[in-house]
Amino acid sequence: MIGVFDSGLGGLSVLAAIARALPRADLVYLADTAHVPYGDKDDAFIRGRVLAIAGHLLERGCTLIVVACNTATAAAIAAFREACPGVPVVGVEPGIKPAAAASPARHIAVLATESTARSERLARLVRLHADGVRVDIAPCPGWATRVETLHLDGPEFIAEARRRIEPLLAAGADRIVLGCTHYAFLAPVLRPIVAGRAELVDVADAVARQCLRLAGPAAHGNGHLTLLATARPERLQAALPALGLHALLPRIATPAAPCAC
């Protein structure tokens, strides 16, 4: 069984990619909706939540854990690996490496939560994978919450997204990295803004490929999906069609359930 978690709905974009890559795997998705979003929380709080949630997933029998949240990966994956050294874990990091490698202009930009934008882990990714490349970091406060409330478009957000992205494009960025798993659900608004000038970079499929490599026996199950949430579990399941994730619905074995962790 593979456990996947995020603060809320954002990690569902990663879950969908894993479900496509591993159609027979049994999956558990846990949304920490009692504490969403993580992007405005401090690192110590996020580490505590990651260790508690990962522990719960391990108790449920998960043999591979996916931290499907950029903010949680940046703040806490090292602490998780230290606490559970024998457990395979896959984090989600902004696609600095593929964006930098594919940028003809040698200029990329990263859309991120406030926590990820200021994290040392993001700075390290830039140092490791973007030598000689200009990297603009753009915090996007409120965007994850927008996805959580299923306000995915509308004139107000389109205008806000243009104000955030147009200066990056005008400065010459030709790859725009989606530095939060929530932002994949905003791509229908973002893509027309960057069309012809830049490409969006998401890493969900790359995470799924890593899961395929590490899954082992967990790749061979009944193809079931269990949904858990620390608050309002019924809302988690109801969000799937609104997010375009109809393909996940047949895998759900039982209704979304509450989780105290």
Residue pairs with C-beta under 8 A, 6 or more apart in sequence:
1 25
1 26
1 27
1 28
1 60
1 61
1 62
1 63
1 218
1 221
2 18
2 22
2 25
2 26
2 27
2 28
2 62
2 63
2 64
2 65
2 66
2 211
2 215
2 218
3 27
3 28
3 30
3 54
3 57
3 58
3 60
3 62
3 64
3 65
3 66
4 11
4 14
4 15
4 18
4 27
4 28
4 29
4 30
4 65
4 66
4 68
5 11
5 29
5 30
5 31
5 32
5 53
5 54
5 57
5 65
5 66
5 67
5 68
5 69
5 72
6 12
6 14
6 31
6 32
6 68
6 69
6 72
6 181
7 31
7 32
7 33
7 35
7 36
7 37
7 38
7 49
7 69
7 71
7 72
7 144
8 31
8 32
8 33
8 36
8 37
8 144
8 147
8 148
8 182
9 31
9 147
9 148
9 182
9 185
9 236
9 239
9 243
10 68
10 69
10 144
10 147
10 180
10 181
10 182
10 183
10 184
10 185
11 29
11 31
11 66
11 68
11 69
11 92
11 181
12 29
12 239
12 240
12 243
12 245
12 248
13 68
13 181
13 182
13 184
13 185
13 202
13 204
13 243
14 66
14 68
14 92
14 181
14 204
14 207
14 208
15 27
15 29
15 68
15 225
15 248
16 204
16 245
16 247
16 248
17 204
17 205
17 207
17 208
18 25
18 27
18 66
18 207
18 208
18 211
19 25
19 27
19 225
19 247
19 248
19 251
20 208
20 247
21 205
21 208
21 209
21 211
21 212
22 208
22 211
22 212
22 215
22 218
22 219
23 223
24 219
24 220
24 221
24 222
24 223
25 215
25 218
25 219
25 220
25 221
25 223
26 218
26 221
26 222
26 223
26 224
26 225
26 226
27 224
27 225
27 226
27 251
28 57
28 60
28 62
28 225
28 226
28 228
29 225
29 226
29 227
29 228
29 236
30 53
30 56
30 57
30 228
30 229
30 230
30 259
30 261
31 227
31 228
31 229
31 230
31 236
32 38
32 49
32 53
32 229
32 230
33 148
33 229
33 230
33 231
33 232
33 233
33 235
33 236
34 229
34 230
34 231
35 41
35 45
35 49
35 230
36 144
36 145
36 148
37 71
37 113
37 144
37 145
37 148
37 182
38 46
38 49
38 69
38 71
38 72
38 75
38 113
38 115
39 71
39 113
39 114
39 115
39 116
39 141
39 144
39 180
40 113
40 114
40 115
40 141
41 71
41 115
42 115
43 75
43 76
43 115
43 119
46 71
46 72
46 75
46 76
46 115
47 75
47 76
47 79
49 72
49 76
50 67
50 72
50 75
50 76
50 77
50 79
50 80
51 76
51 79
51 80
51 83
52 261
53 261
54 65
54 67
54 80
54 83
54 84
54 87
54 89
55 261
56 259
56 261
57 65
58 65
58 84
58 87
62 218
63 87
63 88
63 216
63 217
63 218
64 87
64 88
64 89
64 90
64 211
64 214
64 215
64 216
64 218
65 80
65 87
65 88
65 89
65 90
66 89
66 90
66 91
66 92
66 207
66 211
67 73
67 76
67 77
67 80
67 89
67 90
67 91
67 92
68 92
68 181
68 207
69 92
69 180
69 181
70 92
70 93
70 94
70 112
70 113
70 116
70 179
70 180
70 181
71 113
71 115
71 116
71 119
71 180
73 91
73 92
73 93
73 121
74 93
74 115
74 116
74 119
74 120
74 121
74 122
75 115
75 119
75 121
77 89
77 91
80 89
81 89
88 214
90 207
90 210
90 211
90 214
92 181
92 203
92 207
93 121
93 122
93 125
93 203
94 110
94 112
94 116
94 122
94 125
94 177
94 178
94 179
94 203
95 177
95 178
95 201
95 202
95 203
95 206
96 108
96 110
96 122
96 125
96 126
96 128
96 129
96 130
96 135
96 177
97 125
97 128
97 129
97 130
98 201
98 203
98 206
99 108
99 175
99 177
99 201
100 106
100 108
100 129
100 130
100 133
100 135
100 175
101 129
102 175
102 199
102 201
103 133
103 174
103 175
104 174
105 172
105 173
105 174
106 132
106 133
106 134
107 133
107 134
107 136
107 171
107 172
107 173
107 174
108 130
108 133
108 134
108 135
108 136
108 173
108 174
108 175
108 176
108 177
108 201
109 135
109 136
109 137
109 138
109 165
109 168
109 173
109 175
109 176
109 177
109 198
110 117
110 122
110 135
110 136
110 137
110 138
110 176
110 177
110 179
111 138
111 140
111 143
111 164
111 165
111 176
111 177
111 178
111 179
111 180
111 183
112 122
112 137
112 138
112 139
112 140
112 179
112 180
113 139
113 140
113 141
113 143
113 144
113 179
113 180
114 139
114 141
116 122
116 179
116 180
117 137
117 138
117 139
117 179
118 139
122 137
122 179
126 135
134 172
134 173
136 168
136 171
136 173
138 164
138 165
138 168
140 164
140 180
140 183
143 180
143 182
143 183
143 186
144 180
144 182
144 183
146 152
146 157
146 182
146 186
147 182
147 183
147 185
147 186
148 182
150 239
150 242
150 243
151 157
152 185
152 186
152 188
152 189
152 242
152 243
153 188
153 189
157 186
157 189
158 189
158 193
161 186
161 189
161 190
161 193
162 193
165 176
165 190
165 193
165 194
166 193
168 176
168 198
169 193
169 194
169 197
169 198
173 198
174 197
174 198
174 199
175 198
175 199
175 201
176 190
176 194
176 198
176 199
176 200
176 201
177 200
177 201
178 184
178 187
178 190
178 200
178 201
178 202
181 204
183 190
184 202
184 204
185 243
185 244
187 200
187 202
190 200
191 200
194 200
212 219
222 253
223 251
224 251
224 252
224 253
225 248
225 251
225 252
225 253
226 252
226 253
226 254
226 257
227 233
227 236
227 237
227 252
227 255
227 256
227 257
228 256
228 257
228 258
228 259
229 235
229 236
229 256
229 257
229 258
229 259
230 258
230 259
230 260
230 261
231 258
233 255
233 256
233 257
233 258
233 259
234 255
234 256
236 256
237 252
237 255
237 256
240 246
240 248
240 249
241 249
